[in-house]
Amino acid sequence: MAREVTNNRKIINTIAAWGIGFLIFFPILWTILTSFKTEGMAIADPPVFLFFDWTMENYRVVQERSNYLRFLWNSIFIAGGSTILGIFVAVPAAWSMAFVPSKRTKNILLWMLSTKMLPSVGVLYPIYLLFIHFGLLDSILGLTLVLMLINLPIIVWMLYTYFTEIPKDILEAARIDGARLWDEIIRILLPLSIPGIASTLLLNFILAWNEAFWTLNLTAAKAAPLTAFIASYSSPEGLFFAKLSAASTLAIAPVIVLGWFSQKQLVRGLTFGAVK
């Protein structure tokens, strides 16, 4: 009887998990399907799910209208650059807070996290003026710096959490053996934290890739990433849902593929240190 109850519970949990997963994935699936419809079919009422005449016309129009590869490379450089730069800044900060804490370490961490609660529009004007003054407007360097700074609290928090799970005895033994500070960080701390660092890199790359507010306000054409590429299909004449869906599918495809092939590392990193 107990075994039957356990089996039934597993079946219910499995069905519930698949149901929740489908609900989360459905908007992406609907976007992909809409990208293969005509504009008339995309706004049909009632909606048409699978049984329609599939077409590649929207992708052809998108490719002819916009230089997709230029937007793609801009997104790769901006998201990748901001993530790597953020790691270089966050590792020493997280190390000092995890292994050389002070009385105010917790307050500093909370203050850093509180900056994520500030509405972005509240600091847009001063940052916009700074960009004009330093010639960073519509530049890959400017967007890289901004996205690194806005995601830095998350990077520091994640690395701090992973570092605190590493036994301090290992680092103390390395110091006794004559390891210098950078030897301690590079040869001991980072190899032990590879799962956590990998998940941090992936998560922050996705956050930078999907960032729209700053990319739309600080770029025009030269450094515009894929978020601006998607927004270009919204016009005063209205929304072209099929073409917008095609542009969105092209924009999310690289990061979905990256997440799919990196899911083991992501799960491993998110559970790193969960059990001692």
HUSUL-V196881 format. One record per residue. N is the residue number from 1. RES is the residue in three letters. OMEGA is omega as a letter, one per 20 degrees, with the letter a starting at -180 (NA if undefined). Layout:
n:N res:RES omega:OMEGA
n:N res:RES omega:OMEGA
//
This chain:
n:1 res:MET omega:a
n:2 res:ALA omega:r
n:3 res:ARG omega:r
n:4 res:GLU omega:r
n:5 res:VAL omega:r
n:6 res:THR omega:r
n:7 res:ASN omega:r
n:8 res:ASN omega:r
n:9 res:ARG omega:r
n:10 res:LYS omega:r
n:11 res:ILE omega:r
n:12 res:ILE omega:r
n:13 res:ASN omega:r
n:14 res:THR omega:r
n:15 res:ILE omega:r
n:16 res:ALA omega:r
n:17 res:ALA omega:r
n:18 res:TRP omega:r
n:19 res:GLY omega:r
n:20 res:ILE omega:r
n:21 res:GLY omega:r
n:22 res:PHE omega:r
n:23 res:LEU omega:r
n:24 res:ILE omega:a
n:25 res:PHE omega:a
n:26 res:PHE omega:r
n:27 res:PRO omega:r
n:28 res:ILE omega:r
n:29 res:LEU omega:a
n:30 res:TRP omega:r
n:31 res:THR omega:r
n:32 res:ILE omega:r
n:33 res:LEU omega:a
n:34 res:THR omega:a
n:35 res:SER omega:r
n:36 res:PHE omega:r
n:37 res:LYS omega:r
n:38 res:THR omega:a
n:39 res:GLU omega:r
n:40 res:GLY omega:r
n:41 res:MET omega:a
n:42 res:ALA omega:a
n:43 res:ILE omega:a
n:44 res:ALA omega:r
n:45 res:ASP omega:j
n:46 res:PRO omega:a
n:47 res:PRO omega:r
n:48 res:VAL omega:a
n:49 res:PHE omega:a
n:50 res:LEU omega:a
n:51 res:PHE omega:r
n:52 res:PHE omega:r
n:53 res:ASP omega:a
n:54 res:TRP omega:a
n:55 res:THR omega:r
n:56 res:MET omega:a
n:57 res:GLU omega:a
n:58 res:ASN omega:r
n:59 res:TYR omega:r
n:60 res:ARG omega:r
n:61 res:VAL omega:r
n:62 res:VAL omega:a
n:63 res:GLN omega:r
n:64 res:GLU omega:a
n:65 res:ARG omega:a
n:66 res:SER omega:r
n:67 res:ASN omega:a
n:68 res:TYR omega:a
n:69 res:LEU omega:r
n:70 res:ARG omega:r
n:71 res:PHE omega:a
n:72 res:LEU omega:r
n:73 res:TRP omega:r
n:74 res:ASN omega:r
n:75 res:SER omega:a
n:76 res:ILE omega:a
n:77 res:PHE omega:a
n:78 res:ILE omega:a
n:79 res:ALA omega:a
n:80 res:GLY omega:a
n:81 res:GLY omega:a
n:82 res:SER omega:r
n:83 res:THR omega:a
n:84 res:ILE omega:r
n:85 res:LEU omega:r
n:86 res:GLY omega:r
n:87 res:ILE omega:a
n:88 res:PHE omega:r
n:89 res:VAL omega:a
n:90 res:ALA omega:a
n:91 res:VAL omega:r
n:92 res:PRO omega:r
n:93 res:ALA omega:a
n:94 res:ALA omega:r
n:95 res:TRP omega:a
n:96 res:SER omega:a
n:97 res:MET omega:a
n:98 res:ALA omega:a
n:99 res:PHE omega:r
n:100 res:VAL omega:a
n:101 res:PRO omega:r
n:102 res:SER omega:r
n:103 res:LYS omega:a
n:104 res:ARG omega:a
n:105 res:THR omega:a
n:106 res:LYS omega:r
n:107 res:ASN omega:r
n:108 res:ILE omega:r
n:109 res:LEU omega:r
n:110 res:LEU omega:r
n:111 res:TRP omega:r
n:112 res:MET omega:a
n:113 res:LEU omega:a
n:114 res:SER omega:r
n:115 res:THR omega:r
n:116 res:LYS omega:r
n:117 res:MET omega:a
n:118 res:LEU omega:r
n:119 res:PRO omega:a
n:120 res:SER omega:a
n:121 res:VAL omega:a
n:122 res:GLY omega:a
n:123 res:VAL omega:a
n:124 res:LEU omega:a
n:125 res:TYR omega:r
n:126 res:PRO omega:r
n:127 res:ILE omega:r
n:128 res:TYR omega:r
n:129 res:LEU omega:r
n:130 res:LEU omega:r
n:131 res:PHE omega:r
n:132 res:ILE omega:a
n:133 res:HIS omega:a
n:134 res:PHE omega:r
n:135 res:GLY omega:a
n:136 res:LEU omega:a
n:137 res:LEU omega:a
n:138 res:ASP omega:r
n:139 res:SER omega:r
n:140 res:ILE omega:r
n:141 res:LEU omega:a
n:142 res:GLY omega:r
n:143 res:LEU omega:r
n:144 res:THR omega:a
n:145 res:LEU omega:a
n:146 res:VAL omega:a
n:147 res:LEU omega:r
n:148 res:MET omega:a
n:149 res:LEU omega:a
n:150 res:ILE omega:r
n:151 res:ASN omega:a
n:152 res:LEU omega:r
n:153 res:PRO omega:r
n:154 res:ILE omega:a
n:155 res:ILE omega:a
n:156 res:VAL omega:a
n:157 res:TRP omega:a
n:158 res:MET omega:a
n:159 res:LEU omega:r
n:160 res:TYR omega:r
n:161 res:THR omega:r
n:162 res:TYR omega:a
n:163 res:PHE omega:a
n:164 res:THR omega:r
n:165 res:GLU omega:r
n:166 res:ILE omega:a
n:167 res:PRO omega:a
n:168 res:LYS omega:r
n:169 res:ASP omega:a
n:170 res:ILE omega:r
n:171 res:LEU omega:r
n:172 res:GLU omega:r
n:173 res:ALA omega:r
n:174 res:ALA omega:r
n:175 res:ARG omega:r
n:176 res:ILE omega:r
n:177 res:ASP omega:r
n:178 res:GLY omega:r
n:179 res:ALA omega:r
n:180 res:ARG omega:a
n:181 res:LEU omega:a
n:182 res:TRP omega:r
n:183 res:ASP omega:r
n:184 res:GLU omega:a
n:185 res:ILE omega:a
n:186 res:ILE omega:a
n:187 res:ARG omega:a
n:188 res:ILE omega:a
n:189 res:LEU omega:a
n:190 res:LEU omega:r
n:191 res:PRO omega:r
n:192 res:LEU omega:a
n:193 res:SER omega:a
n:194 res:ILE omega:r
n:195 res:PRO omega:r
n:196 res:GLY omega:r
n:197 res:ILE omega:r
n:198 res:ALA omega:r
n:199 res:SER omega:r
n:200 res:THR omega:r
n:201 res:LEU omega:a
n:202 res:LEU omega:a
n:203 res:LEU omega:a
n:204 res:ASN omega:r
n:205 res:PHE omega:r
n:206 res:ILE omega:r
n:207 res:LEU omega:r
n:208 res:ALA omega:r
n:209 res:TRP omega:a
n:210 res:ASN omega:a
n:211 res:GLU omega:a
n:212 res:ALA omega:a
n:213 res:PHE omega:a
n:214 res:TRP omega:a
n:215 res:THR omega:a
n:216 res:LEU omega:a
n:217 res:ASN omega:a
n:218 res:LEU omega:r
n:219 res:THR omega:r
n:220 res:ALA omega:a
n:221 res:ALA omega:a
n:222 res:LYS omega:a
n:223 res:ALA omega:a
n:224 res:ALA omega:r
n:225 res:PRO omega:a
n:226 res:LEU omega:r
n:227 res:THR omega:r
n:228 res:ALA omega:r
n:229 res:PHE omega:r
n:230 res:ILE omega:a
n:231 res:ALA omega:a
n:232 res:SER omega:r
n:233 res:TYR omega:r
n:234 res:SER omega:a
n:235 res:SER omega:r
n:236 res:PRO omega:r
n:237 res:GLU omega:r
n:238 res:GLY omega:r
n:239 res:LEU omega:r
n:240 res:PHE omega:a
n:241 res:PHE omega:a
n:242 res:ALA omega:r
n:243 res:LYS omega:r
n:244 res:LEU omega:r
n:245 res:SER omega:r
n:246 res:ALA omega:r
n:247 res:ALA omega:r
n:248 res:SER omega:r
n:249 res:THR omega:r
n:250 res:LEU omega:a
n:251 res:ALA omega:a
n:252 res:ILE omega:a
n:253 res:ALA omega:a
n:254 res:PRO omega:a
n:255 res:VAL omega:r
n:256 res:ILE omega:r
n:257 res:VAL omega:r
n:258 res:LEU omega:r
n:259 res:GLY omega:r
n:260 res:TRP omega:a
n:261 res:PHE omega:a
n:262 res:SER omega:a
n:263 res:GLN omega:r
n:264 res:LYS omega:r
n:265 res:GLN omega:a
n:266 res:LEU omega:r
n:267 res:VAL omega:r
n:268 res:ARG omega:r
n:269 res:GLY omega:a
n:270 res:LEU omega:r
n:271 res:THR omega:a
n:272 res:PHE omega:r
n:273 res:GLY omega:a
n:274 res:ALA omega:a
n:275 res:VAL omega:r
n:276 res:LYS omega:NA
//
